[in-house]
Amino acid sequence: MIVWTTAFLDGPADGWAATLAHWQAVTAGTLSAFRGPDEEFVTVLPPTGDAFLRAQRTRSGPPGVHLDLHVPDVRAAADVAVALGAREVAASGHVVLTSPGGMPFCFVRPGEHGHRPAPQRWPAAAGAAPHASLVDQYAIDVPADRWAAEAAFWPALTGWAPRPAASGATLVPLERPAGLPLRILLQRLDEPTGPVRAHLDVACDDRDAETARHAALGARVERVRERWTVLVDPAGRRYCLTDRDPTTGRG
């Protein structure tokens, strides 16, 4: 059983400071003490509730995100994942795996978690009303040739049922248990093939105001869609602002 979810902001040293500054400001968070032999790990502490966003300075590779699933029995959960089609990469106190399509994730032990942060309310800009937002969704981006395997794997792994959707739907949210901080969304891409990857989504009740706030923090608007806006953070990491209720996560 998954008792908590954590998203890791992964990236090399040349974008480390920019990553930390941006996501602190996005969430109104503060930083924990740095951890690890090279002080390469840090937690973004939310104003309310328990932490669910962390950062890891990597030696190489592009900026990205990965998911940690907190479970009581790490070894047993990893064995189930492998039986479902995952590949085990490394194991110590936690287990690193990849999904059938190659998306990295980890099983880790539970910490002192249990209180999902509340949405952050932001002051009104000139001529506008206050608005709210919350980082609340881990979106897994899946090319067409890997969709069937990923769409079967993640519900089986988590035990979270896919929300009923029309046949051929390209966005399939999984029904997270009450109190967990991050939803999982499966997104079928138009790409016929390629790597499975992931990004974070921010739920907001005023996308225009939230877009302006993020742009002022250094994000670049890449694309505006009917129900979401794609941004790129100062380190080069894509994420989205979505028209969903920041409290419930539903659109």
Phi, psi and omega in degrees: 000132179277122183255348178196159177228140179228136173259135177254129170272110183258140176181157182286173187299328185289347175243008187296308182297319180295320177300310183296316182296317184294312186283336168299313182291322179300321186259355189060031183269175173234164182263141172286180168295147177285149184229168178097162183300332178245021182053045185265358180241143176205152179250138172270113184271122183284160178297329178225157176075190184260153185293143177218008180231125179229167179227147181225122175279120184258163180280333183201178176092162181285162175294143180195197178220152169221166187250133169255131176251120183270122184223153180294325183235096185297316183296315181295319180295320179295320179296320177296316180301317179296320178296333179274355178119001177284164175241128178279131184256317183201154179214136171214247171282343175230172180236128176262131181224170167233147177290172179305330179268002175098012180279119180291144171203167182227148164259130181226163179286152177293149172250205177272078183239168174152350182242106180293130179299150176275156174303148177269130177265133184251142181300154180291135169281172182302125177077011182229163178271160173301155178219170183231153177207163179200130168292118189213006185216137175253110185260125180260117185265119192236118173298159188301321185286351179247003187297311184302316182293316181290320181294333175276323188292309190293318174297321179294320181294313186274334189079011179265124183286142172294139176293135180307132181217160179297151177302134180084008180299142181264350178236117183232098175283147173263141183282101181286149174296152180301137174095345179280146189280332186239126168282162170244129177241129173263125182239120177276122181275161174286344182295134179290330180205172181137183182283147168281132179219185185213161174212165176265148174242142177249120174281138180211152180260003173209093188292324179298313180295320180291324176298316179298321179296314181293321178297322178293336178275357177111001178285154178248132176282120180264322184198142177245122178249179184299320186239001178205162177236130179269126178242162173235125183285170185300342178269354179100016184263126179283147171203172185230148166258129187235151178278075177227155178294121182296339180277314184264337185083355183270149180256000000 
